[in-house]
Amino acid sequence: MENVKFFKLLQSLNTYERKRFHKYLCSPLHNENKTYIALYDILLPYLEERRSHELSRTIIQKKLFPKKQLSNLDFARLFTNFSRRIEGFLALEKYYADPVREYADILESLNERHLGKFFPDMFQYVKQLQDKTPHRSGEFYLNTFRIEVLHHDYLEARQERSTNKNLLETLAALDTYYLITKLRFCAAMLHYQAFLSLTGEVALLNEILNYCAHQPLEKEPLLKAYYLIVLSLIEPNTEIHFQQLKDIIFENTSHFKIDAERDLFAFAINYCINRINSGHTHYQREIFELYQQALQKKILLPHGELSPWDFKNITTIALRNKAYPWTEKFIEEYKVALPKAERINAYTFNRARYYFATQQYDKVLQLLQNVEYSDIFYLLDSKTTLMKTYYELGEYQPLLSLKESFRILLRRKKLISEQNKINYENFARFTMKLFRIDVKDKAALQRLKADINNTGNVADKSWILEKLNELQ
């Protein structure tokens, strides 16, 4: 039952929204069928006590219709109609969350009903409400455009030639909305071109970039941010675009909605990753600062949860910056924010990586030797961390044994792609060669280095080369 649509919708409601949804159902304007109120009263305890796995059609049948047997079709209609009421409530909540939109609808109704004498006072109120809006998103300018259009319609209806027709204000709001939205989606397209087959020209992109280049965009930080993101994707080697973008992110985020903030951080972080992958290692510090800022502003914690992948990425970047006390504090502080189902895996793996980076190898072994990971990528990376630990400790027999069990794992696991199998097999092969090589044989060391550099697919290649350089 917990995977049924209506239950998933209910689970997405917080405590406050659940109370409001009950009022919504009790309002004859929104619901005239008391069956749905009774159904909600049955479901609510299972939601609040997290006993959704106990809920079944039989329970609903007995409590809702004790004297009537429902068919599968009856249940389907009941659940479909109940889902529609939840969706109606969600739409209404979204509507009331934007009071400017609500009052714009009132302005439109005044125009349609020829009640122009009430328009000016309402218009001034809506304008004040809009001016107080802290976030200058694309939707802000779309609302501004709509308000100005309604004002224009009102002025046109008065038929006074001397009246200011507010055309410039209307066009300015529309242009700003268009430019923000256009550049945002152009940025997304340019980003995904690296992974997906997206072909074709984007209409007017060059003209828009040329226009923005000659405009003072300081008063529109979100527009400037997306303009800089597009430039950074087109001209990745021109680092000034990223630096200016970072300044906007750090200085102006109070003007952005949380979704826009998350979007800007994601683009900036991806830019740093691409630069690091291109050999510009100083971006390790840049991306670390971005992650620290994102954590501080809770950008990475939608609904209070931190993604295991963000948890791993932040740990990796912090360790590469040798911020060991910060890393340990982060792992312990944010482990409770990980999703419960993945918390043990994510915490154990990243704690082990911290111990490895700080050369506490005995603790690495304690954590990883007896852990079975449900996630294949945690499993693979834990094996490589164990191999590196045995290498650092000079433990040949455990290293050899792990290498053999790792080889069998890579052959048997069907979920591992062929590319990943090659990556990890090469890692194991080169680790064993490093361990066995005669460090006095300079020619052998040079041949091994050339072999590693000429092999494109090696997991954790930077560590392999680092150990080889130590031997040389």
Order of alpha helices (4+ residues) and beta strands (2+ residues): alpha-alpha-alpha-alpha-alpha-alpha-alpha-alpha-alpha-alpha-alpha-alpha-alpha-alpha-alpha-alpha-alpha-alpha-alpha-alpha-alpha-alpha-alpha
